[in-house]
Amino acid sequence: MSQILPFKDIFKQRIFRIPDYQRGYSWEQSQLEDLWADLNNIHLHNNAYHFTGILTINNFSSQDFDNLEKEGFTNHIDREQQKVIINGVDYIPLNLVDGQQRLTTILILFSQAVKRLKDNDAKTSFSQSFFYVPDVSNKYLFGYHVDVPSHNYLIRNIFEDLSYGEEDIETLYTHNLYFAKTFFNEKLEEFSQQNLKDLNTKITDKLLFSVLNLSESAGNNLDISMVFETLNFRGKQLSGLERFKNRVLYLLSKQAFGQERIANRRIMVNKTWLEVYKWLGRNPNPKKVMDDDAFLKAFWLLYFSKQDMVAQDFKSYQKNLFEKDFNLLNIHNNHFMKPDELRKWLHCMKESVVLWYFINNPEEAEEDPEFKYYSTDKIRRSLLRLNSFPFGYGRYMLNLVLAVLVRLLPKYEYGVELTEDHERNITTIEQFLWAAERHNIMCYLLYGNKTNYNQEVTFRDINKYFISGSSAQSGASLIEQLLNARVHHFSWAGVRRNLEMGTYFYAWDGIYFILREYEEYISGIKVDREIAVNRLYPEDKLIARKSYEEINKLGNSRRRKYSYALGNLFMSNNSHSDRSFKDHKDRIQTALNRNNTVYESEKQLLDYDSWTLENIEERSEKILNVITEKWNIPNYEISFWKEYFAT
């Protein structure tokens, strides 16, 4: 039966644990803001309450009690009565099937509020009612099962009990826990003692939960992990990767292996997902946190896809994963759940996530002592380029990169030299990545495809290359396919049509890429930071245009083309207002005198006495030639620039 209980009654003589089929802590700023707003909207003088949601729980299994013993509860457990006895008080241990995100968040906030209290008696009372029961060592009322990632992190780093060991591995979920703690600390920074007292009253007395114990639902033989999967299609939904783990654990529980073998394989699955989340959350930079389902798709393409699939199969990859590869209708004969095959794809998944991290964070991985693969400057630079293309511009190519790296990139072993085969593999990787760059430049940046051009055939290549090292299309190697067949449509007339669809080079999606590459070519230094793109000759500002006498003689249409031409654009550290050419040069010289950041391509502008039509035309060709020569792109016709500037 469901009960409506205030927060303070939920913890009366209960111990809660978050089981291994649950996702880790996944709330982000928007959910934290919502909870904070809900608490602010509770007005104590109106005796107001807030319904926080449903907590779904179930009783402990024998294995759950085993986990409690690992935590140090051995002498307190009464398995026959299904309870834990501490200091003469009976506690009922329960698993949280649903609602752990809300409960965890409230306890993080509550812990930070209690910590700030100056009333030591109140602080002790709250701590021992909601967080732990004092014993030889503290026995925590809430937490993860001991083998679940984040167990030690929550207690040591969030609840600040330094008697617990440090978490060996930090993951995306531990980053989220830390973010929530920091978020609430900032909110509480200016709170008075009365504010804290009121907040604690709101939490303990005014937050209401509907509590449903599935174990007390008479006549229901429910499979808890499937209940969890169903429940979590509301609220902050499970990612596909989280749902995949839950599905694998469910299928594993139904295999005819015997309980000990199932338990061992369950540990193997949990360790694999721990490794996956360790690497997905390894870079704490919010801009570089990797998406769960981007990796899931990459791994599905690598291991589970087939070379005869079509675009709809690739688009609906999760449907294939859950309704075909790991469906609920073929539980006992599932090929991927057989012991050897399960071990094989779990091992591949652990290797793949490390390389997926490298693909998305090549420079950070190179400095990471746990990244134990060889790489070269060329490989890392190519990965940075492939990541720098505008969103949607052939980024799907990274999925194929994963297959190439999994198959070819040699692991690093201390004191062991590369073999000739390893060196050949590294050369092949460098050639492939260069071909992939060239493909994306020709098909996307220059030609303007914003769709998934060549995606279907590329996705067919992935599993084929992973298995055999060849392309899904017979007759040519993967590199040859990228260099020839898949760019055969390219023409400079198509490039010109793409440019004419907008404001020519100025608003063109490829302008940042090309100006960075030009800067790197002349300076020899890679540009990591964000840049601004500026025009020398402006289109509109009459006062600034006045000094560009030759260009001003043109009609409106041609003036606009010169203003938006490649050669009229330059990159800088900051955006700059329209001005005369002399003022541009003065600004650059002043910045140099002050040792401010000035790019080499900016410094080149100091060599010009004035800014003319000829200067713009010559500089346009010069910049584009760097790109065509570097990637061996077919030479543009003489008429390309002539027609661009003619009308």
C-alpha positions in Angstrom: 0.0 0.0 0.0 1.1 3.5 -0.8 1.6 6.0 2.1 2.0 9.8 2.1 4.8 10.6 4.5 6.9 13.7 5.3 10.6 13.4 4.8 11.3 13.0 8.5 9.1 9.8 8.7 10.7 8.2 5.7 13.9 7.7 7.6 12.3 6.4 10.8 14.1 3.0 11.5 14.8 2.5 7.8 18.1 2.0 5.9 18.1 2.9 2.2 20.5 1.6 -0.5 20.6 2.3 -4.2 21.0 -1.0 -6.1 23.4 -1.7 -9.0 20.8 -1.6 -11.7 20.2 2.1 -10.9 21.9 4.8 -12.8 24.3 7.0 -10.8 23.5 10.5 -9.8 22.4 12.4 -12.9 20.7 15.6 -11.8 22.0 18.7 -13.4 21.6 22.5 -12.8 18.0 22.7 -14.2 16.7 20.0 -11.8 18.6 21.5 -8.9 17.1 24.9 -9.6 13.6 23.4 -9.7 14.0 21.8 -6.3 15.4 25.0 -4.9 12.4 26.9 -6.3 10.0 24.3 -4.8 11.5 24.9 -1.3 11.4 28.6 -1.7 7.7 28.4 -2.5 6.9 26.6 0.8 5.7 29.3 3.1 5.9 28.2 6.7 3.4 30.8 8.0 0.8 29.3 5.7 1.5 25.8 6.9 2.1 24.9 3.3 3.4 21.5 2.0 5.0 20.4 -1.2 4.4 17.0 -2.7 7.8 15.9 -3.9 6.9 12.7 -5.7 6.8 8.9 -5.4 9.5 6.8 -3.7 9.3 3.2 -4.9 11.1 0.7 -2.6 11.5 -3.0 -2.2 12.8 -5.3 0.5 16.4 -6.6 0.6 17.4 -9.9 -1.0 20.0 -12.2 0.4 22.7 -10.7 -1.9 21.7 -7.2 -0.6 22.5 -8.4 2.9 25.8 -9.7 1.7 26.6 -6.2 0.5 25.7 -4.7 3.9 28.1 -7.1 5.5 30.9 -5.8 3.2 30.0 -2.3 4.7 30.7 -3.5 8.2 27.1 -4.4 9.3 27.9 -8.1 9.9 27.2 -8.2 13.6 24.0 -6.2 13.2 22.1 -8.2 10.6 19.2 -10.6 11.4 18.5 -12.3 8.1 15.7 -14.4 9.5 13.8 -11.3 10.5 15.0 -9.3 7.5 16.3 -6.4 9.7 19.3 -4.6 11.0 19.8 -4.0 14.7 22.0 -1.1 15.9 22.2 0.0 19.5 19.1 -2.1 20.3 17.0 -0.4 17.6 15.5 -2.3 14.7 16.0 -0.9 11.2 14.3 -2.2 8.0 16.8 -2.2 5.0 15.2 -1.2 1.7 16.3 -0.8 -1.9 15.3 2.4 -3.8 13.7 1.4 -7.0 12.6 4.9 -8.0 13.1 8.3 -6.5 16.8 8.1 -5.7 17.6 11.2 -7.6 15.2 13.3 -5.6 16.2 11.7 -2.3 19.9 12.0 -3.0 19.6 15.7 -3.9 17.6 16.5 -0.8 20.1 14.8 1.4 23.0 16.7 -0.3 21.2 20.0 0.4 20.3 18.9 3.9 23.9 17.9 4.7 25.2 21.3 3.7 22.5 23.1 5.7 23.1 20.9 8.8 26.9 21.5 8.5 26.3 25.3 8.9 24.3 25.1 12.1 25.9 26.6 15.2 23.5 24.7 17.5 25.5 21.5 18.1 22.6 19.6 19.7 20.4 20.2 16.6 23.3 19.3 14.3 23.9 16.0 16.1 20.1 15.2 16.2 19.7 15.8 12.4 22.9 13.9 11.6 21.9 10.8 13.6 18.3 10.8 12.4 18.9 11.2 8.7 22.5 10.3 7.9 24.1 7.8 10.2 23.8 5.8 13.4 26.9 6.2 15.6 28.6 2.9 16.3 32.3 1.8 16.4 32.1 3.2 12.9 29.2 5.2 11.6 26.5 3.2 10.0 25.0 5.2 7.2 21.2 5.2 6.7 21.4 6.2 3.0 23.9 5.4 0.3 24.8 3.2 -2.6 25.4 -0.6 -2.3 29.1 -1.0 -1.5 30.1 -2.4 -4.9 28.3 0.4 -6.8 30.4 3.3 -8.1 29.9 6.5 -6.0 29.5 4.6 -2.7 32.6 6.0 -0.9 32.4 9.3 -2.8 29.0 10.1 -1.5 29.9 9.5 2.1 33.5 10.9 2.1 33.3 13.8 -0.4 29.6 14.8 0.0 28.7 13.9 3.6 32.3 14.6 4.6 33.1 11.5 6.7 36.8 11.1 6.2 36.9 7.7 7.9 35.7 6.3 4.5 38.3 5.7 1.9 38.6 7.8 -1.2 36.8 6.6 -4.3 39.3 4.9 -6.6 37.5 6.1 -9.7 35.7 9.3 -10.3 33.0 9.3 -13.0 30.4 11.5 -14.6 28.2 10.7 -11.7 30.7 11.7 -9.1 31.1 15.0 -11.0 27.4 15.5 -10.7 27.4 14.8 -7.0 30.1 17.4 -6.5 28.3 19.9 -8.7 25.1 19.5 -6.6 27.1 20.0 -3.4 28.8 23.2 -4.8 25.5 24.5 -6.1 23.7 24.3 -2.8 26.7 25.6 -0.9 26.5 28.7 -3.0 22.8 29.1 -2.4 23.4 28.8 1.4 26.3 31.2 1.5 24.3 34.2 2.9 21.8 32.2 5.0 21.4 33.3 8.6 20.9 30.7 11.4 17.2 31.4 11.2 17.2 30.9 7.5 18.9 27.5 8.0 16.4 26.5 10.7 13.5 27.4 8.4 15.0 25.5 5.5 15.5 22.4 7.7 11.9 22.6 8.8 10.8 22.8 5.2 12.8 19.7 4.3 11.9 17.5 7.3 8.3 18.5 7.8 6.9 20.0 4.6 8.3 17.8 1.8 5.8 14.9 1.3 6.4 11.7 -0.5 4.2 8.9 -1.6 6.0 5.7 -0.5 5.2 2.4 -2.3 6.8 -0.9 -1.2 6.6 -3.3 -4.1 7.4 -6.2 -1.8 4.1 -5.5 0.0 2.1 -5.6 -3.2 0.2 -8.8 -2.6 0.0 -11.3 -5.5 2.5 -9.4 -7.6 5.6 -11.3 -8.8 7.4 -8.3 -10.1 10.8 -8.2 -11.6 12.3 -5.2 -10.0 14.9 -4.3 -12.7 12.1 -4.2 -15.3 9.9 -2.1 -12.9 12.9 0.3 -12.7 13.2 0.5 -16.5 9.5 1.2 -16.9 9.4 3.8 -14.1 12.3 5.7 -15.5 10.7 6.7 -18.8 9.3 9.6 -16.8 11.1 12.4 -15.1 14.8 12.7 -16.2 14.7 9.6 -18.4 17.3 6.9 -18.4 19.9 7.4 -21.1 20.1 4.5 -23.6 23.4 3.5 -22.0 21.8 3.3 -18.5 18.8 1.4 -19.9 21.2 -1.0 -21.7 23.0 -1.9 -18.4 19.7 -2.5 -16.7 18.5 -4.7 -19.6 21.8 -6.8 -19.5 21.4 -7.3 -15.8 17.8 -8.4 -16.2 18.7 -10.9 -19.0 21.6 -12.1 -16.9 19.3 -12.8 -13.9 17.3 -15.1 -16.2 20.1 -17.2 -17.5 20.5 -20.9 -16.4 24.0 -20.4 -15.0 23.4 -20.9 -11.3 23.4 -18.0 -8.7 27.1 -17.9 -8.1 28.0 -17.6 -11.8 25.2 -15.0 -12.3 26.6 -13.0 -9.4 30.1 -13.2 -10.8 28.9 -12.0 -14.2 26.9 -9.3 -12.6 30.1 -8.0 -11.0 31.7 -8.1 -14.5 28.9 -6.1 -16.0 29.0 -3.5 -13.2 32.8 -3.2 -13.5 32.4 -2.6 -17.2 29.9 0.2 -16.8 32.0 1.7 -14.0 34.9 1.8 -16.5 32.6 3.3 -19.2 31.4 6.1 -16.9 34.9 6.7 -15.6 36.0 7.6 -19.1 32.8 9.4 -20.2 33.1 11.7 -17.2 36.9 12.0 -17.2 37.0 15.5 -18.5 35.2 17.7 -16.0 35.0 20.7 -18.4 31.2 21.1 -18.9 31.9 21.8 -22.6 33.7 18.5 -23.0 31.4 16.1 -21.0 30.7 13.2 -23.3 27.1 12.1 -24.1 26.1 8.6 -22.9 24.2 7.8 -26.0 26.8 9.1 -28.4 29.1 6.5 -27.1 26.3 3.8 -27.0 25.6 4.5 -30.7 29.3 4.3 -31.5 29.7 1.0 -29.7 26.5 -0.4 -31.2 27.7 0.5 -34.7 31.1 -1.1 -33.9 29.9 -4.4 -32.4 26.2 -5.0 -33.1 25.4 -3.4 -36.4 25.5 -5.3 -39.8 26.9 -4.2 -43.1 23.6 -4.9 -44.9 21.7 -2.4 -42.7 20.1 0.7 -44.2 19.7 4.3 -42.9 16.5 3.6 -40.9 18.3 0.8 -39.0 21.1 3.2 -38.1 18.7 5.9 -37.1 16.7 3.5 -34.9 19.8 1.9 -33.3 18.2 1.7 -29.9 15.2 0.0 -31.3 17.5 -2.6 -32.8 19.5 -2.9 -29.5 16.5 -3.4 -27.3 14.1 -5.2 -29.6 16.5 -7.4 -31.5 19.9 -7.7 -30.0 18.8 -7.8 -26.3 15.1 -8.4 -26.7 12.8 -9.8 -24.0 11.3 -12.6 -26.1 14.5 -14.7 -26.5 15.9 -14.5 -23.0 17.4 -18.0 -22.8 19.0 -18.3 -26.2 20.4 -14.8 -26.6 23.7 -15.1 -28.4 25.2 -12.0 -26.7 24.4 -13.4 -23.2 26.4 -16.6 -23.7 29.3 -16.6 -21.3 32.1 -16.3 -23.8 30.3 -13.8 -26.0 29.3 -11.7 -23.0 32.9 -11.6 -21.8 34.0 -10.7 -25.3 31.7 -7.7 -25.9 32.1 -6.4 -22.4 35.9 -6.4 -22.9 35.5 -4.6 -26.2 33.2 -2.1 -24.6 35.9 -1.2 -22.0 38.5 -0.8 -24.7 36.2 1.2 -26.9 35.3 3.8 -24.3 39.0 4.6 -23.6 39.5 5.2 -27.4 36.3 7.1 -27.6 37.6 9.4 -24.9 40.8 9.8 -26.9 38.9 10.6 -30.0 37.0 13.4 -28.2 39.9 14.6 -26.0 43.1 13.8 -27.8 45.3 16.2 -26.0 43.9 15.4 -22.5 44.3 11.7 -23.2 48.0 12.1 -24.2 48.6 13.6 -20.7 46.6 10.9 -18.9 48.7 8.2 -17.2 45.8 5.7 -17.6 45.7 6.1 -21.3 48.0 3.4 -22.5 48.0 3.6 -26.3 50.5 5.0 -28.7 49.6 8.1 -30.6 51.4 10.7 -32.7 51.1 14.4 -33.2 49.5 13.8 -36.6 46.9 11.5 -35.1 46.0 14.0 -32.3 45.9 16.9 -34.7 43.6 15.1 -37.1 41.2 14.2 -34.2 41.1 17.8 -33.2 40.3 18.9 -36.7 37.5 16.3 -37.1 36.0 17.5 -33.8 36.2 21.1 -34.9 33.9 20.8 -37.8 30.5 22.5 -37.2 27.9 20.3 -35.7 26.3 18.0 -38.3 29.2 18.5 -40.8 30.3 14.9 -41.1 30.8 14.4 -37.3 29.4 10.9 -37.9 32.9 10.1 -39.2 34.1 9.8 -35.6 32.2 6.6 -35.3 34.3 5.1 -38.1 37.4 6.5 -36.5 36.6 4.3 -33.4 36.6 1.2 -35.5 39.9 2.1 -37.1 41.5 2.8 -33.7 40.1 -0.3 -32.0 41.5 -2.4 -34.7 44.9 -0.7 -35.4 46.1 1.5 -32.5 48.8 -0.3 -30.6 48.8 -0.4 -26.8 51.7 1.1 -25.0 53.9 -1.2 -22.9 56.7 0.3 -20.9 60.1 -0.7 -22.3 58.6 -2.4 -25.3 59.4 -1.0 -28.7 57.0 -0.8 -31.6 57.1 -3.6 -34.0 57.1 -3.0 -37.8 53.4 -4.0 -37.9 52.6 -1.5 -35.2 54.4 1.3 -37.1 52.6 0.3 -40.3 49.3 0.4 -38.4 50.1 3.9 -37.1 50.9 5.1 -40.6 47.6 3.6 -41.8 45.7 5.5 -39.1 47.4 8.8 -40.0 46.5 8.2 -43.7 42.9 7.3 -42.9 42.4 10.4 -40.7 43.9 12.7 -43.3 41.5 11.1 -45.9 38.6 11.6 -43.4 39.5 15.3 -43.0 39.7 15.7 -46.8 36.3 14.0 -47.2 34.6 16.3 -44.7 36.2 19.4 -46.1 35.1 18.6 -49.6 31.7 17.2 -48.8 30.7 19.6 -46.0 32.7 22.7 -45.5 33.2 23.6 -49.2 30.2 21.9 -50.7 27.8 22.9 -48.0 26.1 19.6 -47.3 24.4 19.9 -44.0 22.7 16.6 -44.2 24.1 13.1 -43.6 25.8 12.8 -46.9 27.7 9.5 -47.2 26.5 8.5 -43.7 24.8 5.3 -44.6 27.7 3.8 -46.5 30.1 5.0 -43.7 28.0 3.3 -41.0 28.1 0.1 -43.1 31.9 0.3 -43.0 32.1 0.3 -39.2 31.3 -3.2 -38.2 32.9 -4.6 -41.4 36.2 -2.8 -40.7 36.1 -3.8 -37.1 35.8 -7.5 -38.0 37.9 -7.7 -41.2 39.8 -4.4 -41.7 38.1 -3.7 -45.0 35.4 -1.5 -46.5 31.8 -2.7 -46.8 32.1 -1.8 -50.5 34.3 -4.3 -52.3 37.0 -3.4 -54.8 38.8 -0.6 -52.9 40.3 0.0 -49.5 38.5 2.2 -47.0 41.1 5.0 -47.6 40.7 4.7 -51.3 36.9 5.0 -50.9 37.2 8.2 -49.0 39.7 9.7 -51.4 37.8 8.9 -54.6 34.4 7.3 -54.8 32.9 9.3 -51.9 34.0 12.7 -53.1 33.4 12.1 -56.9 30.5 14.6 -56.9 32.8 17.5 -55.9 33.0 20.6 -58.2 34.0 24.2 -57.7 30.8 25.3 -59.3 29.0 23.5 -56.4 31.2 25.4 -54.0 30.3 28.7 -55.6 26.6 27.8 -55.4 27.0 27.1 -51.7 28.7 30.4 -51.1 26.1 32.3 -53.0 23.3 30.9 -50.8 24.3 33.2 -47.9 26.6 36.1 -47.3 29.5 34.4 -49.2 32.5 33.7 -47.0 31.6 35.9 -44.1 28.7 33.8 -42.7 30.0 30.6 -44.2 30.2 27.8 -41.7 33.7 26.9 -42.8 35.3 30.3 -42.3 36.5 29.6 -38.7 38.1 26.3 -39.8 39.9 27.8 -42.8 41.2 30.9 -41.1 42.5 28.8 -38.2 44.3 26.5 -40.7 45.8 29.4 -42.6 47.1 30.8 -39.3 48.6 27.5 -38.3 50.2 27.2 -41.8 52.0 30.6 -41.5 52.8 30.5 -37.8 53.3 26.8 -37.2 51.2 27.1 -34.0 47.8 25.5 -33.5 45.0 27.8 -32.5 43.1 26.3 -29.6 41.0 29.2 -28.4 37.8 30.7 -29.8 38.4 33.4 -32.5 36.5 36.3 -33.9 36.1 36.9 -37.6 36.3 40.5 -38.8 36.1 42.4 -42.1 38.5 45.0 -43.3 36.3 46.7 -45.9 32.9 47.0 -44.2 29.6 46.6 -46.1 27.5 49.3 -44.4 29.3 51.8 -42.1 29.8 54.8 -44.4 32.3 56.6 -42.2 34.6 53.6 -42.0 34.1 52.9 -45.7 35.2 56.3 -46.7 39.0 55.6 -46.8 38.5 52.6 -49.2 38.2 54.8 -52.2 38.8 52.2 -55.0 36.3 49.7 -53.6 33.7 52.4 -53.0 33.5 53.0 -56.8 31.9 49.6 -57.3 28.1 49.0 -57.4 26.3 47.7 -54.4 26.4 44.0 -55.5 30.1 43.9 -56.2 31.0 45.9 -53.0 29.1 43.3 -51.0 31.1 40.5 -52.7 34.4 42.1 -51.9 33.3 42.9 -48.3 32.4 39.2 -47.8 35.3 37.8 -49.8 37.7 35.3 -48.1 40.7 37.8 -48.6 38.8 40.6 -46.8 38.3 38.6 -43.6 40.8 38.1 -40.8 40.8 36.3 -37.5 41.6 38.0 -34.2 41.4 37.3 -30.5 38.4 39.7 -30.1 35.7 41.2 -32.4 36.6 44.7 -33.7 34.4 47.4 -35.0 34.4 48.7 -38.6 37.1 51.2 -39.2 39.5 52.6 -41.8 42.4 50.4 -42.9 44.9 52.8 -41.2 43.0 52.4 -37.9 43.1 48.6 -38.3 46.9 48.8 -38.7 47.2 51.2 -35.8 45.2 48.8 -33.6 47.4 45.8 -34.5 50.6 47.8 -33.9 49.3 49.0 -30.5 48.4 45.5 -29.5 51.9 44.3 -30.5 53.5 47.1 -28.4 51.5 46.0 -25.4 52.3 42.3 -25.9 48.7 41.4 -26.5 47.7 38.4 -28.5 48.1 39.2 -32.2 47.9 36.4 -34.8 50.5 36.1 -37.6 47.7 36.5 -40.2 46.9 39.8 -38.5 50.5 40.9 -38.5 50.6 40.3 -42.3 48.1 43.2 -42.7 50.8 45.6 -41.6 52.7 44.9 -44.9 50.0 46.6 -46.9 50.1 50.3 -47.5 46.4 50.5 -48.4 43.5 48.0 -48.9 42.5 47.6 -52.6 40.5 45.3 -54.8 43.7 43.6 -55.9 44.8 43.0 -52.3 41.4 41.2 -51.5 41.6 39.1 -54.7 45.2 38.0 -54.1 44.7 37.3 -50.4 41.5 35.3 -51.2 43.5 33.0 -53.6 46.4 32.8 -51.1 44.3 31.5 -48.2 42.3 29.1 -50.3 45.4 27.7 -51.9 46.7 26.7 -48.5 43.7 24.5 -48.0 43.6 22.9 -51.5 47.3 22.1 -51.4 47.3 20.7 -47.8 44.5 18.3 -48.6 45.2 17.7 -52.3 41.8 19.1 -53.3 41.3 19.4 -57.1 42.5 22.8 -58.3 39.8 25.3 -58.8 39.2 26.6 -62.3 40.6 30.0 -63.3 37.1 31.1 -63.7 36.2 30.5 -60.0 37.5 33.7 -58.6 36.9 35.6 -61.8 33.2 34.8 -61.7 33.0 35.4 -58.0 34.3 39.0 -58.2 32.8 39.8 -61.7 29.2 40.6 -60.9 
